[in-house]
Amino acid sequence: MSEEIYYDEERNIIPMPLDEWNKQKERLKEDSRETTVIDCNGNTLSAWDAIIAIKDLNVKWWEKIKRGDKFTNVSLTDDPTHVRAKHKKHGTIFLKTEFFKKW
């Protein structure tokens, strides 16, 4: 067996010394931690939540979002300031969380 090949705890071959491998795994864990998505009041949003608009918003290529409009089935995105949500009449849209509160 080559001295350049090491094994992790699951018996998978890894191409670097074990201490370097463990450092790399820790870095990947830190990078993959999810950021929290918060609404305008500081409440944490999660997938499948419902949100309500806190003010009227003009949206290009979309009917005006009115204060109190409810959006359901929130999907989190890579950007913690944006979510994707569904409106019962108009379909799916990307929204900025600063203009919405958790329902």
URWOFEN-V339237 format. One record per run of one state. SS is the DSSP state (helix for helix, strand for strand, loop for the rest). FROM is the first residue (numbers start at 1). TO is the last residue. If there is no record, write none. Layout:
{{SS	FROM	TO} {SS	FROM	TO}}
This chain:
{{loop	1	5} {strand	6	7} {loop	8	12} {strand	13	14} {loop	15	17} {helix	18	32} {loop	33	36} {strand	37	38} {loop	39	43} {strand	44	45} {loop	46	50} {strand	51	53} {loop	54	56} {strand	57	57} {loop	58	64} {strand	65	65} {loop	66	69} {strand	70	76} {loop	77	81} {strand	82	87} {loop	88	90} {strand	91	96} {helix	97	99} {strand	100	102} {loop	103	103}}
